């Protein structure tokens, strides 16, 4: 095997956006170990999408190709246009037992395997105990270590039941950070004692049965490598993950184009450092130019002797072993889509956290025959909720919270929050004005529960969902304005 082919065995890449119409030259050039698929790569028709994935797999010939996707449920999904997906991890933990969650992920995994996806970059093992975290939030099952371990373990087992590989993420723990690694380098500022008590608990409990771990682009200065991202730190990826915690599977990086790593070192240098640190598989989710830069950097490091060929061989052998170890599904049949929807809808109903039921009944009565004003900054969520309200005979008008002059005082009002981090002071001030102008207004928080903490006294009529999927918004409309309120 030539050097470029060997390098390809430690690369997971996304196809060009136009890959369905273009040639396969990029695939033949990189000879990647795996392909990651996003919504932009999949046709809107299930049969066409299934055929497209099969076409990719066939390009590998006799060599097994790992085909992966980010499928966590909630808003992190690439397939919601093809079949039903479950609500967010936080909603699942609110509404279901670990045993039920295992069944949900087995159901979800069966859909993925039927599509041709055999590796899911899930479950999230982060303990999200920082309310200012802009990137994890409801993607985590919760804010306590044991709960996250139990639910993430159930999700992993469910995927395995369906014959789909799992991937624990984001090692060593992205929960207590306040920076998005897509944009800059987060810092996990805790020492080893805290990591052992909190962040590492879910990973330690599952590493013995997990086939893969995704290493995060976050610095852990208290572990001794200063501001190096964990993906480039041998202290984290080799000494901690492998030597101390005993992990023997594949260590895959988070996307190597993220500014938390590429913005500091450049793509070629970052790729070399990740391999030297102990990562086995490098993930590229965007332009193929970045993959070419990485390959050139790796090739140069091999030629100079800086990167030992033995390290590349060990990494590629682990990846090849993973590609040949896809679990056998426990059941071969995929449930009907309507059965999935029924199960997920019931979970959505149980996940609703509604406060002040009399207030909701009063708001529903005030809305009868009148226009309900929907105030929020997420246009897509407002539009979807408005459509679901119309099904229940409620006509609504969508507007931004700062457009107070556009709606009449004391009108039936619903404030809809779909934020990923706590509100800025000016946003809170605008909502204070709304509460004063419409005392009976309701507040629906469809994403991050911690966001509305400063609003508890302003809006006693409140509902939290921890999920903004279309199915959840339908359940919200039904719960607050359905026929039982008429």
Long-range contacts (C-beta under 8 A, 24 or more apart in sequence): 3-299, 3-302, 4-31, 4-295, 4-299, 5-31, 6-312, 6-313, 6-316, 7-295, 7-298, 7-299, 7-312, 8-32, 8-33, 8-295, 9-33, 9-315, 9-316, 9-319, 9-320, 10-275, 10-280, 10-281, 10-282, 10-312, 10-315, 10-316, 10-319, 11-281, 11-282, 11-284, 11-291, 11-294, 11-295, 12-36, 12-66, 12-68, 12-252, 12-281, 12-282, 12-283, 12-284, 13-284, 13-288, 13-291, 14-38, 14-41, 14-284, 14-285, 14-286, 15-41, 15-56, 16-288, 17-41, 20-52, 24-59, 26-288, 27-56, 27-59, 28-59, 30-288, 30-291, 30-295, 32-65, 33-65, 33-66, 33-281, 33-316, 33-319, 33-320, 33-323, 34-65, 34-66, 34-67, 34-68, 34-119, 34-281, 34-319, 34-323, 35-65, 35-66, 35-67, 35-68, 36-68, 36-69, 36-70, 36-121, 36-283, 36-285, 37-67, 37-68, 37-69, 37-78, 37-117, 38-69, 38-70, 38-78, 38-285, 39-77, 39-78, 39-79, 39-81, 41-78, 42-78, 42-79, 42-81, 42-82, 44-81, 44-82, 46-82, 46-83, 46-115, 49-82, 49-115, 50-114, 50-115, 50-116, 53-115, 53-116, 53-117, 54-116, 56-116, 57-116, 64-320, 64-323, 64-324, 65-323, 66-118, 66-119, 66-165, 66-319, 66-322, 66-323, 67-116, 67-117, 67-118, 67-119, 68-117, 68-118, 68-119, 68-120, 68-121, 68-167, 69-112, 69-117, 69-119, 69-120, 69-121, 70-120, 70-121, 70-122, 71-108, 71-112, 71-117, 71-120, 71-121, 71-122, 72-121, 72-122, 72-123, 72-124, 72-139, 73-104, 73-108, 73-122, 74-138, 74-139, 74-467, 74-468, 74-469, 75-447, 75-467, 75-468, 75-469, 76-139, 79-111, 79-112, 79-115, 80-469, 80-470, 82-115, 83-111, 83-337, 83-340, 84-111, 84-337, 84-340, 84-341, 84-344, 84-471, 85-344, 85-469, 86-344, 86-347, 87-344, 87-347, 87-348, 87-351, 87-466, 87-467, 87-469, 87-471, 87-472, 88-138, 88-139, 88-466, 88-467, 88-469, 89-123, 89-124, 89-138, 89-139, 89-140, 89-141, 89-151, 89-155, 90-137, 90-138, 90-139, 90-140, 90-141, 90-142, 90-449, 90-466, 90-467, 91-138, 91-347, 91-348, 91-351, 91-465, 91-466, 91-467, 91-472, 92-141, 92-151, 92-347, 92-351, 93-141, 93-142, 93-147, 93-151, 94-350, 94-351, 94-353, 94-466, 95-347, 95-348, 95-349, 95-350, 95-351, 96-347, 96-350, 98-150, 98-151, 98-153, 98-154, 99-154, 100-347, 101-151, 101-154, 101-155, 101-158, 102-154, 102-155, 102-157, 102-158, 102-161, 103-158, 104-155, 104-158, 104-343, 104-344, 104-347, 105-154, 105-155, 105-156, 105-157, 105-158, 105-159, 105-161, 105-162, 106-158, 106-159, 106-161, 106-162, 106-330, 106-331, 107-158, 107-162, 107-335, 107-340, 107-343, 108-158, 108-159, 108-162, 108-340, 109-158, 109-159, 109-160, 109-161, 109-162, 109-163, 109-164, 110-162, 110-163, 110-329, 110-331, 110-333, 110-334, 110-335, 111-334, 111-340, 112-162, 112-164, 113-162, 113-163, 113-164, 113-329, 114-334, 117-164, 118-163, 118-164, 118-165, 118-326, 119-164, 119-165, 119-166, 119-167, 119-212, 120-159, 120-164, 120-165, 120-166, 120-167, 121-167, 121-169, 121-214, 122-155, 122-159, 122-166, 122-167, 122-169, 123-151, 123-152, 123-155, 123-156, 123-159, 123-166, 123-168, 123-169, 124-152, 124-169, 124-170, 125-149, 125-152, 125-168, 125-169, 125-170, 125-171, 125-173, 125-202, 125-203, 125-206, 126-169, 126-170, 126-173, 126-174, 126-175, 126-199, 126-202, 127-173, 127-175, 127-176, 127-198, 127-199, 127-201, 127-202, 128-175, 128-176, 129-175, 129-176, 129-198, 130-175, 130-176, 130-177, 130-178, 131-421, 131-422, 131-448, 131-450, 131-451, 131-453, 132-178, 132-421, 132-422, 133-174, 133-175, 133-176, 133-177, 133-178, 133-421, 134-178, 134-179, 134-180, 134-420, 134-421, 135-174, 135-177, 135-179, 135-180, 135-181, 135-182, 135-420, 136-174, 136-175, 136-177, 137-420, 137-421, 137-447, 137-448, 138-447, 138-448, 138-449, 138-466, 138-467, 140-175, 143-175, 145-197, 145-198, 145-199, 145-201, 145-202, 146-201, 148-201, 148-202, 149-201, 149-202, 149-205, 149-206, 152-202, 152-206, 153-202, 153-205, 153-206, 156-206, 156-209, 156-210, 160-327, 161-329, 161-330, 161-331, 162-329, 162-330, 162-331, 163-326, 163-327, 163-328, 163-329, 163-330, 164-326, 164-327, 165-211, 165-212, 165-322, 165-325, 165-326, 165-327, 166-210, 166-211, 166-212, 167-210, 167-211, 167-212, 167-213, 167-214, 167-252, 168-202, 168-203, 168-206, 168-207, 168-210, 168-212, 168-213, 168-214, 169-213, 169-214, 169-216, 169-254, 170-214, 170-215, 170-216, 170-218, 170-254, 171-203, 171-213, 171-214, 171-215, 171-216, 171-230, 171-236, 171-241, 171-251, 172-199, 172-200, 172-203, 172-216, 172-220, 172-230, 172-236, 172-240, 172-241, 173-198, 173-199, 173-200, 173-203, 173-216, 174-216, 174-218, 175-199, 177-218, 179-260, 181-216, 181-217, 181-218, 181-229, 181-254, 181-258, 181-259, 181-260, 181-261, 182-255, 182-258, 182-259, 182-260, 183-259, 183-260, 184-259, 184-260, 184-263, 185-217, 185-218, 185-219, 185-227, 185-229, 185-259, 185-260, 185-261, 185-263, 185-264, 186-216, 186-217, 186-218, 186-219, 186-260, 187-218, 187-219, 187-220, 187-221, 187-227, 188-218, 188-219, 188-220, 189-221, 189-222, 190-220, 190-222, 191-222, 192-222, 192-223, 195-220, 195-223, 200-245, 203-245, 204-245, 207-241, 207-245, 207-246, 207-247, 207-249, 208-246, 210-247, 210-249, 211-249, 211-250, 211-322, 211-325, 212-249, 212-250, 212-251, 212-252, 212-322, 213-241, 213-247, 213-249, 213-250, 213-251, 213-252, 214-252, 214-253, 214-254, 214-283, 215-241, 215-251, 215-252, 215-253, 215-254, 215-279, 216-254, 217-253, 217-254, 217-258, 217-260, 217-261, 218-260, 229-260, 229-261, 229-264, 231-256, 231-261, 231-270, 231-274, 231-277, 231-279, 232-261, 232-265, 232-270, 232-273, 232-274, 232-276, 232-277, 233-277, 234-276, 234-277, 234-278, 236-277, 237-277, 237-278, 237-279, 238-277, 238-278, 241-278, 242-278, 249-318, 249-322, 250-280, 250-281, 250-318, 250-319, 250-322, 251-278, 251-279, 251-280, 251-281, 252-279, 252-280, 252-281, 252-282, 252-283, 253-279, 253-281, 253-282, 253-283, 254-283, 255-283, 255-284, 255-285, 255-286, 256-282, 256-283, 256-284, 256-290, 256-294, 257-284, 257-285, 257-286, 257-287, 257-290, 262-290, 266-293, 266-297, 267-293, 267-294, 267-297, 268-293, 268-294, 268-296, 268-297, 268-298, 268-300, 269-297, 270-294, 270-297, 271-295, 271-297, 271-298, 272-297, 272-298, 272-301, 272-306, 272-307, 275-307, 275-311, 275-312, 275-315, 276-306, 276-307, 276-311, 279-315, 280-314, 280-315, 280-316, 280-318, 280-319, 281-315, 281-319, 341-471, 344-471, 345-471, 345-474, 345-475, 348-465, 348-467, 348-469, 348-471, 348-472, 348-475, 349-475, 349-479, 351-465, 351-466, 351-467, 351-472, 352-463, 352-464, 352-465, 352-475, 352-476, 352-479, 353-449, 353-463, 353-464, 353-465, 354-462, 354-463, 354-479, 354-480, 355-460, 355-461, 355-462, 355-463, 356-460, 356-461, 356-462, 359-440, 359-442, 359-460, 359-461, 360-442, 360-461, 360-463, 360-480, 360-485, 361-485, 362-440, 362-461, 363-412, 363-414, 363-440, 363-441, 363-442, 363-461, 363-480, 364-480, 364-481, 364-485, 364-486, 365-485, 366-412, 366-440, 367-394, 367-412, 367-481, 368-486, 370-411, 370-412, 371-395, 371-396, 371-397, 371-411, 371-412, 372-396, 372-397, 372-412, 372-413, 372-414, 372-481, 373-397, 373-399, 373-407, 373-411, 373-412, 373-413, 373-414, 373-438, 374-398, 374-399, 374-414, 374-416, 375-399, 375-400, 375-401, 375-407, 375-413, 375-414, 375-415, 375-416, 375-434, 376-400, 376-401, 376-415, 376-416, 376-417, 376-418, 377-401, 377-418, 377-419, 377-427, 378-416, 378-418, 378-419, 378-468, 381-416, 381-418, 381-446, 381-468, 381-473, 382-416, 384-470, 384-473, 385-416, 385-444, 385-473, 385-476, 385-477, 388-473, 388-474, 388-476, 388-477, 388-478, 389-477, 389-481, 391-474, 391-477, 392-477, 392-478, 392-481, 392-482, 392-483, 394-477, 394-481, 401-427, 401-430, 401-431, 401-434, 402-430, 404-430, 404-433, 404-434, 404-437, 409-437, 409-438, 410-437, 410-438, 410-439, 410-440, 411-438, 412-438, 412-440, 413-438, 413-440, 413-441, 413-442, 414-441, 414-442, 414-443, 414-444, 414-480, 415-441, 415-442, 415-443, 415-444, 415-459, 416-443, 416-444, 416-446, 417-443, 417-444, 417-445, 417-446, 417-447, 417-451, 417-452, 418-445, 418-446, 418-447, 418-468, 419-447, 419-448, 419-451, 420-447, 420-448, 420-451, 421-448, 421-451, 422-450, 422-451, 422-453, 422-454, 423-451, 423-454, 423-455, 428-454, 428-455, 431-455, 431-458, 431-459, 432-458, 435-459, 442-480, 444-476, 444-480, 446-472, 446-473, 446-476
